[in-house]
Amino acid sequence: MHGNNENRLHMKLTIHIGTTKTGSTSIQEFLAKNRETLLAQDVLYPMKLGPQHHVKATVAALSYGKSPDLLKFCKIDTDEAHDEFRAQTSQALAQQIAQNPTVKHVVISSEHLHSRCVAPQDIQRFRDLFCQGFNKIEVIVYVRPQIDHMASLFSTNLRHGFSGSIDDHIAAMLGPNNAAYFDLQAVITRWSAIFGRDAVIVRPFAAVDRKNGGAVKDFCQVAKIAIDGPKITQAVVRNESINAIGQELLMIVNKGAGIPAHMRGEVVAWLEKRFTGSGFKPSASMCDAVRDRFAQSNAWVVATYFPDHPEYLQPRS
């Protein structure tokens, strides 16, 4: 990594990779809103990787051509521009750390590190760019049953225009292109291969106390970040699911309800605000298909990380 690493000899790096739909947005918003207060505690949540979600870290790690939506977001249109972006982003983080010599703990958070960095070279590139010189590195990943994860993503899919049923959505999620996304053993193994098994901390989302601080409090406890001070802005729940009525209305909108395209965003925002809660549930046969697909890898995760709590990867009733 570019820059002077000497001030990192006694510094910890926490990398939060998601997974998606496990409170990542709430965690990132909390860290961003409390950036200055945390910095006074010698914890740096670097602005240079993104004001809230550290999307630049993911984009820098990817090979050119992957995730064209993120490349477009970062205004990258050639391989050469991507190389320049990597160097600039790596250097920007190094400079921000150098400008804060009392910092003892750096936190990087992007659920795209889970969902987009699915090749070993992506994770190795991320390590080479952003993780050099720290005396301790930990990778925090939250896991949840795949059927619950997929059901939660249904609302997200509807927000982006999907008009099929929840079973249609999950059937697509079971396709070969999504295996790397939902196979928890594969996710953990990929990151362990680059950072070491002892560096990867696996947290079951089912064990998060959602009524008492939720994912934000759980994450900060795991990462050893103090959040009880009077200057701390408390977390709020973000990116909630849309309930069944709202999902039904969104499907109607997405199928073409005569709403002008320029007004669609306003309609979606209106539905999100008024119809939060539990959405449609997948059929029993679809639940069985998902369970069978990931039974072996989930058994490995349970046996390796929480053998006394197999219920952590069992779907909600």
C-alpha positions in Angstrom: 0.0 0.0 0.0 1.2 3.5 -0.8 2.2 5.9 2.0 4.0 5.5 5.3 2.9 2.5 7.4 5.0 3.3 10.5 2.1 4.7 12.6 0.2 1.5 12.0 2.5 -0.8 14.0 0.1 -0.7 16.9 -3.2 -0.3 15.0 -6.1 -2.6 14.5 -8.1 -2.9 11.3 -11.8 -4.1 11.4 -13.3 -5.1 8.1 -17.1 -5.5 8.1 -18.2 -7.4 4.9 -21.9 -7.8 5.7 -23.5 -10.1 4.6 -26.3 -8.1 2.9 -29.6 -7.8 4.8 -28.0 -8.1 8.2 -28.1 -4.5 9.4 -25.1 -3.2 7.3 -26.8 0.1 6.4 -27.7 0.8 10.0 -24.1 0.0 11.1 -22.6 2.3 8.4 -25.0 5.2 9.1 -24.1 5.0 12.8 -20.4 5.0 12.1 -20.7 7.8 9.7 -22.9 10.0 11.9 -20.5 9.5 14.8 -17.3 9.8 12.8 -15.9 12.8 14.8 -16.9 11.4 18.1 -15.3 8.0 17.3 -12.2 9.8 16.0 -11.9 11.4 19.5 -11.7 7.8 20.8 -8.9 7.1 18.2 -11.3 5.1 16.0 -11.2 6.1 12.3 -14.1 5.5 10.0 -12.4 6.8 6.8 -14.4 9.3 4.7 -11.9 8.7 1.8 -13.5 5.3 1.1 -17.0 6.7 1.0 -19.0 9.1 3.2 -21.1 6.2 4.6 -20.8 2.9 2.7 -17.2 2.2 1.7 -18.1 1.4 -1.9 -14.7 2.7 -3.2 -12.9 -0.1 -1.3 -15.0 -2.7 -3.1 -14.6 -1.1 -6.5 -10.8 -0.8 -6.1 -10.7 -4.5 -5.2 -12.6 -5.7 -8.2 -11.2 -6.7 -11.6 -12.1 -4.2 -14.4 -15.4 -5.2 -16.0 -16.9 -6.7 -12.9 -20.0 -4.9 -11.4 -20.5 -2.4 -14.2 -23.0 -0.5 -12.1 -20.4 0.3 -9.4 -17.8 1.2 -12.1 -20.3 3.6 -13.6 -21.0 5.0 -10.1 -17.3 5.7 -9.7 -17.0 7.1 -13.2 -14.6 4.3 -14.4 -14.8 3.5 -18.1 -11.4 2.0 -18.9 -9.0 -0.5 -17.4 -6.4 2.3 -17.1 -8.9 4.5 -15.3 -9.6 1.6 -12.9 -5.8 1.3 -12.1 -5.6 5.0 -11.4 -8.7 4.8 -9.2 -7.1 2.0 -7.2 -3.9 3.9 -6.6 -5.7 7.1 -5.7 -8.1 5.4 -3.3 -5.3 3.5 -1.6 -3.2 6.6 -1.3 -6.2 8.6 0.0 -6.7 6.1 2.9 -3.0 6.1 3.7 -3.0 9.9 3.8 -6.0 10.1 6.1 -4.4 7.6 8.5 -1.2 9.6 8.4 -3.1 12.8 9.2 -4.5 11.2 12.3 -1.4 9.7 14.1 -3.2 9.0 17.3 -5.7 6.6 15.7 -5.5 3.0 17.0 -8.4 1.4 15.2 -9.6 1.7 11.5 -13.0 0.4 10.4 -13.9 -0.4 6.8 -17.5 -1.4 6.1 -19.0 -2.6 2.8 -21.5 -5.4 2.3 -20.4 -5.3 -1.4 -17.1 -6.9 -0.1 -19.3 -10.0 0.5 -21.6 -9.8 -2.5 -19.2 -8.6 -5.2 -15.7 -9.8 -4.2 -16.3 -13.5 -5.0 -12.9 -14.3 -6.5 -9.8 -14.9 -4.5 -7.9 -12.2 -6.5 -10.5 -9.6 -5.5 -10.0 -10.2 -1.8 -6.2 -10.4 -2.2 -6.2 -7.1 -4.1 -8.3 -5.5 -1.3 -5.8 -6.7 1.2 -2.9 -5.4 -0.9 -4.5 -2.0 -1.3 -5.9 -1.3 2.1 -4.7 -3.7 4.8 -0.9 -3.4 4.9 1.0 -2.6 8.1 -1.7 -3.2 10.7 -0.7 -5.3 13.7 -4.1 -6.9 13.9 -6.8 -7.5 11.3 -10.3 -8.9 11.9 -13.0 -9.6 9.4 -16.6 -9.5 10.7 -19.3 -11.3 8.8 -22.9 -11.8 9.8 -24.7 -15.0 8.7 -28.4 -15.9 8.6 -30.5 -18.7 7.1 -30.5 -18.4 3.3 -34.3 -18.5 3.0 -34.6 -15.6 5.4 -31.9 -13.7 3.5 -33.6 -14.3 0.2 -37.0 -13.3 1.5 -35.6 -10.1 2.9 -34.0 -9.4 -0.5 -37.4 -9.7 -2.1 -38.4 -6.2 -1.0 -35.1 -4.9 -2.4 -35.7 -6.7 -5.7 -39.2 -5.1 -5.9 -37.8 -1.7 -5.3 -35.7 -2.2 -8.5 -38.6 -3.2 -10.7 -39.1 -7.0 -10.2 -42.7 -8.0 -10.7 -42.8 -11.7 -10.1 -43.8 -13.7 -6.9 -41.5 -14.4 -4.0 -41.1 -17.9 -5.2 -40.0 -16.6 -8.6 -37.5 -14.4 -6.9 -36.1 -17.2 -4.8 -35.9 -19.6 -7.7 -33.7 -17.0 -9.5 -31.6 -16.7 -6.3 -31.0 -20.4 -6.4 -29.4 -20.2 -9.9 -25.7 -21.0 -10.4 -24.7 -17.3 -10.6 -25.7 -16.7 -7.0 -24.0 -19.7 -5.4 -21.1 -17.6 -4.2 -23.5 -15.1 -2.7 -25.5 -17.5 -0.4 -23.0 -20.3 0.3 -21.8 -19.2 3.8 -19.1 -21.8 4.0 -17.7 -20.5 0.7 -17.8 -16.9 1.9 -16.0 -17.7 5.1 -13.5 -19.9 3.4 -12.7 -17.2 0.8 -11.9 -14.6 3.4 -10.1 -17.1 5.7 -7.8 -18.1 2.8 -6.5 -14.5 2.5 -6.6 -13.2 6.1 -6.4 -16.5 8.1 -9.1 -18.4 9.8 -8.5 -16.8 13.2 -9.0 -13.4 11.7 -12.6 -14.1 10.5 -15.3 -13.5 13.1 -18.6 -15.2 12.3 -21.7 -13.6 14.0 -25.1 -15.2 13.7 -27.7 -12.6 12.8 -30.3 -14.6 14.7 -28.4 -13.9 18.0 -28.6 -10.1 17.5 -30.9 -8.5 20.1 -32.9 -6.3 17.7 -34.8 -4.6 20.5 -31.7 -3.6 22.4 -29.4 -1.8 19.9 -29.7 -4.4 17.2 -26.9 -5.0 14.7 -25.2 -1.7 15.6 -24.7 -2.5 19.2 -23.7 -6.1 18.4 -21.1 -5.0 15.8 -19.6 -2.4 18.1 -19.4 -4.9 21.0 -17.6 -7.4 18.7 -15.3 -4.7 17.3 -14.7 -3.2 20.8 -16.0 0.3 19.9 -17.4 2.2 22.8 -20.9 3.7 22.0 -22.3 4.7 25.4 -20.9 8.2 25.6 -23.2 11.3 25.7 -22.0 12.6 22.4 -22.9 9.4 20.5 -25.8 9.7 18.1 -27.8 6.5 18.5 -28.6 4.2 15.6 -31.8 3.9 13.7 -33.1 0.9 11.8 -32.6 1.4 8.0 -33.5 -0.5 4.8 -36.5 -2.2 6.4 -38.5 -4.8 4.5 -41.9 -3.9 3.0 -44.9 -5.8 4.3 -47.1 -8.1 2.1 -49.6 -5.3 1.2 -46.8 -3.0 0.2 -45.1 -5.8 -1.8 -48.4 -6.5 -3.6 -48.8 -2.9 -4.5 -45.2 -2.7 -5.7 -45.7 -5.7 -8.0 -48.7 -4.0 -9.5 -46.6 -0.8 -10.0 -43.8 -2.9 -11.6 -46.2 -4.7 -13.9 -47.2 -1.3 -15.4 -49.9 0.6 -13.5 -49.8 3.6 -15.6 -47.5 5.5 -13.3 -45.1 7.8 -15.3 -41.5 6.6 -15.0 -40.3 9.9 -13.4 -42.8 9.4 -10.6 -42.0 5.8 -9.8 -39.3 6.7 -7.2 -41.8 8.8 -5.3 -44.4 5.9 -5.3 -41.8 3.5 -4.1 -40.7 5.9 -1.3 -44.3 6.4 -0.3 -44.8 2.6 0.0 -41.6 2.1 1.9 -42.7 4.6 4.5 -46.2 3.3 5.0 -45.9 -0.5 4.6 -42.9 -1.7 6.7 -43.1 -5.1 8.2 -43.1 -8.8 7.3 -43.6 -9.5 3.6 -44.8 -12.6 1.7 -43.5 -15.9 2.8 -42.1 -18.4 0.3 -43.9 -21.7 -0.2 -43.0 -24.8 1.8 -41.6 -26.5 -1.3 -39.3 -23.5 -2.0 -38.2 -23.5 1.7 -37.3 -27.2 1.4 -35.4 -26.6 -1.9 -33.3 -23.8 -0.3 -32.7 -25.9 2.9 -31.5 -28.9 0.9 -29.3 -26.7 -1.4 -27.3 -25.4 1.5 -27.6 -28.1 4.1 -24.1 -29.4 3.8 -22.4 -26.0 3.9 -24.6 -24.8 6.8 -23.8 -27.9 8.8 -20.1 -27.0 8.4 -20.7 -23.4 9.6 -22.7 -24.6 12.6 -20.1 -27.2 13.6 -17.2 -24.8 13.2 -18.6 -21.6 14.8 -21.6 -22.3 17.0 -22.1 -26.1 17.5 -24.3 -25.5 20.5 -26.8 -23.4 18.6 -27.8 -25.0 15.3 -31.0 -22.9 15.4 -28.9 -19.9 14.3 -29.1 -21.2 10.8 -32.6 -22.5 10.9 -35.2 -20.4 9.2 -37.7 -18.4 11.2 -41.0 -20.2 11.7 
